[in-house]
Amino acid sequence: MRVLVVGSGGREHALAWKLGSSPSLTELHAAPGNPGIARLATCHPVAADDAEGLLALSRSLGIELVVVGPEVPLVAGVADVLRHAGLPVYGPSAAAARIEGSKHLAKEVMAAVGVRTAALLDRPRVPCVLKADGLAAGKGVVICRTEAELEEGLEMVRALGDDIVVEELLEGPEVSLLVLCAGTETLALPPARDFKRAYDGDEGPNTGGMGSYAPVVGLDLDEVVTTCVSPVLSELARRGTPFVGTLFVGLMLTADGPRVLEYNCRFGDPETQSVLPLVEGDLLTALAAAAGGSLGGVSLALGAGSAVTVLLTAGGYPAASDRGAPIEGIEQAEAAGALVFHSGTALRAGRLVTNGGRLLGVTATGRTLVEARRRAYEAADSIRIPGARRRADIALAAAGDG
């Protein structure tokens, strides 16, 4: 099967890596890809949101499955253009992708089917959570426990758009669940936990994600799918917008049980980098089946052990990116057994350099979470990027519990 992966981040690198192991794969292409993906696939200079360019590329290559990674092209309707032209696409329509593109729509859908979530507040007041209604690359959520945080948060979120959702503040550990969907059919992957705040101890502003680990133990997957996934998929189908792709469910494990924080319309980043190394079986077959409209007879097994991903970022991230600084030591990290997924890198005169805010994701597996965490940080120590930083506490509390 000839496959095109759309996107250029760490999530797409992880997808390319996993799809590359499929016995049914004959050719792997990416648009636009990145230097890491280029080691696995043929990359093409077509932007992820250029629907007509992707259609022309797919036709010229004889692509048999398009896997759209990022949320922006999905919400913009890239999958619709490709599907209308007869191409099999793994990724929801623009209408179905609004489950992420509009917080108001997500709340409306959850209310219609009784999914437990944070209550909406009639006005901003502490404590609360402020959310930009539209897409914000994981940075549109502000937790406000004091009046000063509320004032600053309102300014930050309004800068992303005039429409703001105000919710009650829920407390508890967060869990991310990635569910492969074909209409109302589902296949859940191992649950993960990501670390959104910029600094150790969950301090600082929200980011696109500073690291993750999987699996999260103690979560009843069947219950979550039954109460938080299936009703939403049924409601979307009832509205004439069936969901085909990965439904990301962000959960808060409160003292009163799981509550849904958000739905996303795609694989999470960096959760995908921790989840896919634990998945055994042919992911390509599963995605192709979903794109064809049914997951019947498809199964993916969960391998033993754990995985931890540590993000290396620009020193000023999330406020600032870095471009042109040399990156060295990836070969040593990979020789130690780690997977190094590229997020913000580029080749300049044949040399790998920085090209973004989140630069690399270093993933390691182990028999235990403690072992996986140790291996991930040891591998990350091998990589040298001037001015780069990372959080030192990814999976630390969970590994200590184990």
Secondary structure, 3 states (H helix, E strand, C coil): CEEEEEECCHHHHHHHHHHCCCCCCCEEEEEECCCCHHHCCEECCCCCCCHHHHHHHHHHHCCCEEEECCHHHHHHCHHHHHHHCCCCEECCCHHHHHHHHCHHHHHHHHHHHCCCECCECCCCCCCEEEEECCCCCCCCEEEECCHHHHHHHHHHHHCCCCCEEEECCCCCCEEEEEEEEECCEEEECCCEEECCEEEHHHEEEECCCCEEEECCCCCCHHHHHHHHHHHHHHHHHHCCCCCEEEEEEEEEEECCEEEEEEEECCCCCCHHHHHHHHEECCHHHHHHHHHCCCCCCCCCEECCCEEEEEEEECCCCCCCCEEEEECECHHHHHHCCCEEEECCEEEECCEEEEEECEEEEEEEEECCHHHHHHHHHHHHHCCECCCCECCCCCCHHHHHHC
